[in-house]
Amino acid sequence: RLAPSVDDVRALAEPVLQHRMALTFAARAEGTSVRDVVAKLVKGI
């Protein structure tokens, strides 16, 4: 294939992005996790 599929992006989004993101204090205080943020991003794809 010449380009990744949407399913490829969805499958790799969490492991690739999880260690690259830093949450704000406010997000952590609300109980938001990096997984939550990545899941919201992937839903938009």
N, CA, C and O atoms as a CHARMM CRD file, in Angstrom:
* protein
*
  180
    1    1 ARG  N      0.83800  -1.19100   0.00000 PROA 1      0.00000
    2    1 ARG  CA     0.00000   0.00000   0.00000 PROA 1      0.00000
    3    1 ARG  C      0.87200   1.23900   0.00000 PROA 1      0.00000
    4    1 ARG  O      1.99000   1.23900   0.51500 PROA 1      0.00000
    5    2 LEU  N      0.34700   2.26900  -0.57600 PROA 2      0.00000
    6    2 LEU  CA     1.07900   3.52900  -0.62800 PROA 2      0.00000
    7    2 LEU  C      0.80900   4.41400   0.58300 PROA 2      0.00000
    8    2 LEU  O      1.62100   5.27500   0.92100 PROA 2      0.00000
    9    3 ALA  N     -0.32000   4.20600   1.22800 PROA 3      0.00000
   10    3 ALA  CA    -0.68600   5.04900   2.36700 PROA 3      0.00000
   11    3 ALA  C     -1.35300   4.18900   3.43700 PROA 3      0.00000
   12    3 ALA  O     -1.95800   3.16300   3.12600 PROA 3      0.00000
   13    4 PRO  N     -1.24400   4.60600   4.69000 PROA 4      0.00000
   14    4 PRO  CA    -1.90900   3.84700   5.75700 PROA 4      0.00000
   15    4 PRO  C     -3.42200   4.03700   5.68800 PROA 4      0.00000
   16    4 PRO  O     -3.91300   5.07800   5.25000 PROA 4      0.00000
   17    5 SER  N     -4.13900   3.03100   6.12000 PROA 5      0.00000
   18    5 SER  CA    -5.59600   3.13100   6.17000 PROA 5      0.00000
   19    5 SER  C     -6.01700   3.78200   7.48600 PROA 5      0.00000
   20    5 SER  O     -5.21300   3.94200   8.40400 PROA 5      0.00000
   21    6 VAL  N     -7.26100   4.14200   7.55500 PROA 6      0.00000
   22    6 VAL  CA    -7.80700   4.71700   8.78800 PROA 6      0.00000
   23    6 VAL  C     -7.68400   3.70300   9.92300 PROA 6      0.00000
   24    6 VAL  O     -7.38800   4.07300  11.05900 PROA 6      0.00000
   25    7 ASP  N     -7.90700   2.44600   9.62100 PROA 7      0.00000
   26    7 ASP  CA    -7.77900   1.39800  10.64500 PROA 7      0.00000
   27    7 ASP  C     -6.34700   1.28700  11.15100 PROA 7      0.00000
   28    7 ASP  O     -6.12700   1.03600  12.33600 PROA 7      0.00000
   29    8 ASP  N     -5.37500   1.47000  10.26700 PROA 8      0.00000
   30    8 ASP  CA    -3.96900   1.46300  10.68400 PROA 8      0.00000
   31    8 ASP  C     -3.70500   2.58700  11.67800 PROA 8      0.00000
   32    8 ASP  O     -3.05600   2.38100  12.70400 PROA 8      0.00000
   33    9 VAL  N     -4.20800   3.76600  11.36700 PROA 9      0.00000
   34    9 VAL  CA    -4.00600   4.92700  12.24400 PROA 9      0.00000
   35    9 VAL  C     -4.67400   4.69100  13.58800 PROA 9      0.00000
   36    9 VAL  O     -4.08700   4.96600  14.63400 PROA 9      0.00000
   37   10 ARG  N     -5.89200   4.18600  13.56300 PROA 10     0.00000
   38   10 ARG  CA    -6.60700   3.91100  14.81400 PROA 10     0.00000
   39   10 ARG  C     -5.86400   2.88800  15.67100 PROA 10     0.00000
   40   10 ARG  O     -5.78400   3.03200  16.89100 PROA 10     0.00000
   41   11 ALA  N     -5.32900   1.87000  15.03700 PROA 11     0.00000
   42   11 ALA  CA    -4.64200   0.80700  15.77200 PROA 11     0.00000
   43   11 ALA  C     -3.35500   1.29000  16.42800 PROA 11     0.00000
   44   11 ALA  O     -2.98800   0.81600  17.50300 PROA 11     0.00000
   45   12 LEU  N     -2.67400   2.22100  15.79300 PROA 12     0.00000
   46   12 LEU  CA    -1.37400   2.65600  16.30100 PROA 12     0.00000
   47   12 LEU  C     -1.40300   3.97800  17.06500 PROA 12     0.00000
   48   12 LEU  O     -0.39800   4.36400  17.66200 PROA 12     0.00000
   49   13 ALA  N     -2.52100   4.66500  17.05500 PROA 13     0.00000
   50   13 ALA  CA    -2.58500   5.98900  17.67500 PROA 13     0.00000
   51   13 ALA  C     -2.21500   5.96100  19.15600 PROA 13     0.00000
   52   13 ALA  O     -1.38600   6.75500  19.60300 PROA 13     0.00000
   53   14 GLU  N     -2.81600   5.06500  19.91000 PROA 14     0.00000
   54   14 GLU  CA    -2.55300   5.06000  21.35000 PROA 14     0.00000
   55   14 GLU  C     -1.10200   4.72700  21.68800 PROA 14     0.00000
   56   14 GLU  O     -0.47400   5.48100  22.43100 PROA 14     0.00000
   57   15 PRO  N     -0.54700   3.63500  21.17800 PROA 15     0.00000
   58   15 PRO  CA     0.84300   3.34000  21.56400 PROA 15     0.00000
   59   15 PRO  C      1.84800   4.38400  21.08000 PROA 15     0.00000
   60   15 PRO  O      2.86700   4.61400  21.73100 PROA 15     0.00000
   61   16 VAL  N      1.56400   5.00900  19.95200 PROA 16     0.00000
   62   16 VAL  CA     2.49900   6.00200  19.41800 PROA 16     0.00000
   63   16 VAL  C      2.37900   7.33000  20.16400 PROA 16     0.00000
   64   16 VAL  O      3.39000   7.94400  20.50500 PROA 16     0.00000
   65   17 LEU  N      1.15700   7.77200  20.41500 PROA 17     0.00000
   66   17 LEU  CA     0.94700   9.09600  21.00500 PROA 17     0.00000
   67   17 LEU  C      1.00800   9.11400  22.52700 PROA 17     0.00000
   68   17 LEU  O      1.27800  10.15800  23.12000 PROA 17     0.00000
   69   18 GLN  N      0.76300   7.98800  23.16000 PROA 18     0.00000
   70   18 GLN  CA     0.64100   7.96400  24.61700 PROA 18     0.00000
   71   18 GLN  C      1.86300   8.53800  25.32300 PROA 18     0.00000
   72   18 GLN  O      1.71600   9.30800  26.27200 PROA 18     0.00000
   73   19 HSD  N      3.03100   8.19000  24.89300 PROA 19     0.00000
   74   19 HSD  CA     4.23000   8.67100  25.58100 PROA 19     0.00000
   75   19 HSD  C      4.67100  10.05000  25.09800 PROA 19     0.00000
   76   19 HSD  O      5.62200  10.61500  25.63900 PROA 19     0.00000
   77   20 ARG  N      3.99500  10.60000  24.08600 PROA 20     0.00000
   78   20 ARG  CA     4.37400  11.89800  23.53700 PROA 20     0.00000
   79   20 ARG  C      3.52500  13.04000  24.09200 PROA 20     0.00000
   80   20 ARG  O      3.80800  14.20700  23.82100 PROA 20     0.00000
   81   21 MET  N      2.50600  12.72100  24.85100 PROA 21     0.00000
   82   21 MET  CA     1.57700  13.73900  25.33300 PROA 21     0.00000
   83   21 MET  C      1.78500  14.00300  26.81900 PROA 21     0.00000
   84   21 MET  O      2.10900  13.10500  27.59600 PROA 21     0.00000
   85   22 ALA  N      1.58900  15.25300  27.18200 PROA 22     0.00000
   86   22 ALA  CA     1.64000  15.64800  28.59100 PROA 22     0.00000
   87   22 ALA  C      0.34700  16.39000  28.90700 PROA 22     0.00000
   88   22 ALA  O     -0.03000  17.32900  28.20500 PROA 22     0.00000
   89   23 LEU  N     -0.31700  15.96800  29.95400 PROA 23     0.00000
   90   23 LEU  CA    -1.57400  16.59800  30.34200 PROA 23     0.00000
   91   23 LEU  C     -1.31900  17.80400  31.23200 PROA 23     0.00000
   92   23 LEU  O     -0.32100  17.86500  31.95000 PROA 23     0.00000
   93   24 THR  N     -2.22100  18.74600  31.17300 PROA 24     0.00000
   94   24 THR  CA    -2.14000  19.89200  32.07500 PROA 24     0.00000
   95   24 THR  C     -2.54600  19.44800  33.47700 PROA 24     0.00000
   96   24 THR  O     -3.14500  18.38800  33.66000 PROA 24     0.00000
   97   25 PHE  N     -2.21100  20.26800  34.44700 PROA 25     0.00000
   98   25 PHE  CA    -2.60900  19.96900  35.81900 PROA 25     0.00000
   99   25 PHE  C     -4.12400  19.88400  35.91800 PROA 25     0.00000
  100   25 PHE  O     -4.65600  19.00900  36.60200 PROA 25     0.00000
  101   26 ALA  N     -4.82000  20.78500  35.23900 PROA 26     0.00000
  102   26 ALA  CA    -6.28600  20.80100  35.29000 PROA 26     0.00000
  103   26 ALA  C     -6.87200  19.50000  34.73600 PROA 26     0.00000
  104   26 ALA  O     -7.81800  18.95400  35.30300 PROA 26     0.00000
  105   27 ALA  N     -6.32200  19.01300  33.64800 PROA 27     0.00000
  106   27 ALA  CA    -6.81200  17.75800  33.06000 PROA 27     0.00000
  107   27 ALA  C     -6.58100  16.59600  34.01500 PROA 27     0.00000
  108   27 ALA  O     -7.45800  15.75300  34.20600 PROA 27     0.00000
  109   28 ARG  N     -5.39600  16.55900  34.61100 PROA 28     0.00000
  110   28 ARG  CA    -5.10700  15.47700  35.56700 PROA 28     0.00000
  111   28 ARG  C     -6.01800  15.57400  36.78000 PROA 28     0.00000
  112   28 ARG  O     -6.48100  14.55300  37.28900 PROA 28     0.00000
  113   29 ALA  N     -6.27900  16.78700  37.24800 PROA 29     0.00000
  114   29 ALA  CA    -7.14800  16.98000  38.41200 PROA 29     0.00000
  115   29 ALA  C     -8.57800  16.52500  38.11900 PROA 29     0.00000
  116   29 ALA  O     -9.28300  16.06700  39.01900 PROA 29     0.00000
  117   30 GLU  N     -9.00300  16.65000  36.86400 PROA 30     0.00000
  118   30 GLU  CA   -10.34300  16.20600  36.47100 PROA 30     0.00000
  119   30 GLU  C    -10.41200  14.69900  36.26200 PROA 30     0.00000
  120   30 GLU  O    -11.49600  14.14500  36.08000 PROA 30     0.00000
  121   31 GLY  N     -9.26500  14.03800  36.28900 PROA 31     0.00000
  122   31 GLY  CA    -9.23800  12.59600  36.09500 PROA 31     0.00000
  123   31 GLY  C     -9.09800  12.17300  34.64400 PROA 31     0.00000
  124   31 GLY  O     -9.28300  11.00100  34.31400 PROA 31     0.00000
  125   32 THR  N     -8.77400  13.11600  33.78200 PROA 32     0.00000
  126   32 THR  CA    -8.57000  12.80500  32.37000 PROA 32     0.00000
  127   32 THR  C     -7.23500  12.09700  32.20000 PROA 32     0.00000
  128   32 THR  O     -6.23400  12.48800  32.80000 PROA 32     0.00000
  129   33 SER  N     -7.22600  11.06100  31.38400 PROA 33     0.00000
  130   33 SER  CA    -5.98500  10.33800  31.11000 PROA 33     0.00000
  131   33 SER  C     -5.55900  10.58800  29.66700 PROA 33     0.00000
  132   33 SER  O     -6.34000  11.07400  28.84900 PROA 33     0.00000
  133   34 VAL  N     -4.32400  10.25300  29.37500 PROA 34     0.00000
  134   34 VAL  CA    -3.84000  10.37000  28.00100 PROA 34     0.00000
  135   34 VAL  C     -4.66500   9.45600  27.09800 PROA 34     0.00000
  136   34 VAL  O     -4.95200   9.80600  25.95300 PROA 34     0.00000
  137   35 ARG  N     -5.03900   8.30300  27.60500 PROA 35     0.00000
  138   35 ARG  CA    -5.88300   7.39000  26.81300 PROA 35     0.00000
  139   35 ARG  C     -7.19900   8.05100  26.43200 PROA 35     0.00000
  140   35 ARG  O     -7.68200   7.87800  25.31300 PROA 35     0.00000
  141   36 ASP  N     -7.78100   8.81300  27.36300 PROA 36     0.00000
  142   36 ASP  CA    -9.02700   9.52900  27.07000 PROA 36     0.00000
  143   36 ASP  C     -8.82700  10.51500  25.92400 PROA 36     0.00000
  144   36 ASP  O     -9.65700  10.60000  25.01800 PROA 36     0.00000
  145   37 VAL  N     -7.73800  11.24800  25.96600 PROA 37     0.00000
  146   37 VAL  CA    -7.45100  12.25000  24.94000 PROA 37     0.00000
  147   37 VAL  C     -7.23900  11.57300  23.58900 PROA 37     0.00000
  148   37 VAL  O     -7.78600  12.01700  22.58000 PROA 37     0.00000
  149   38 VAL  N     -6.45900  10.51600  23.56400 PROA 38     0.00000
  150   38 VAL  CA    -6.19600   9.80500  22.30900 PROA 38     0.00000
  151   38 VAL  C     -7.49800   9.21200  21.76400 PROA 38     0.00000
  152   38 VAL  O     -7.73400   9.25100  20.55600 PROA 38     0.00000
  153   39 ALA  N     -8.33300   8.67200  22.63000 PROA 39     0.00000
  154   39 ALA  CA    -9.61000   8.10200  22.18500 PROA 39     0.00000
  155   39 ALA  C    -10.48300   9.16700  21.53100 PROA 39     0.00000
  156   39 ALA  O    -11.13300   8.89800  20.52100 PROA 39     0.00000
  157   40 LYS  N    -10.50400  10.36700  22.09300 PROA 40     0.00000
  158   40 LYS  CA   -11.28100  11.45800  21.49200 PROA 40     0.00000
  159   40 LYS  C    -10.70900  11.85300  20.13800 PROA 40     0.00000
  160   40 LYS  O    -11.45700  12.13700  19.20300 PROA 40     0.00000
  161   41 LEU  N     -9.39800  11.87000  20.03500 PROA 41     0.00000
  162   41 LEU  CA    -8.76700  12.18900  18.75400 PROA 41     0.00000
  163   41 LEU  C     -9.11000  11.14900  17.69300 PROA 41     0.00000
  164   41 LEU  O     -9.42800  11.49300  16.55500 PROA 41     0.00000
  165   42 VAL  N     -9.04400   9.89100  18.07200 PROA 42     0.00000
  166   42 VAL  CA    -9.29000   8.80900  17.11800 PROA 42     0.00000
  167   42 VAL  C    -10.75200   8.79600  16.67200 PROA 42     0.00000
  168   42 VAL  O    -11.04500   8.44600  15.52900 PROA 42     0.00000
  169   43 LYS  N    -11.66400   9.17100  17.55600 PROA 43     0.00000
  170   43 LYS  CA   -13.08000   9.22900  17.17900 PROA 43     0.00000
  171   43 LYS  C    -13.31100  10.20200  16.03300 PROA 43     0.00000
  172   43 LYS  O    -14.21900  10.01200  15.22400 PROA 43     0.00000
  173   44 GLY  N    -12.48800  11.24500  15.96500 PROA 44     0.00000
  174   44 GLY  CA   -12.64400  12.25200  14.92300 PROA 44     0.00000
  175   44 GLY  C    -12.10300  11.84400  13.57100 PROA 44     0.00000
  176   44 GLY  O    -12.24900  12.57800  12.59300 PROA 44     0.00000
  177   45 ILE  N    -11.48300  10.68500  13.50500 PROA 45     0.00000
  178   45 ILE  CA   -10.89300  10.23600  12.23100 PROA 45     0.00000
  179   45 ILE  C    -11.94300   9.50800  11.42000 PROA 45     0.00000
  180   45 ILE  O    -11.65900   9.04800  10.31400 PROA 45     0.00000
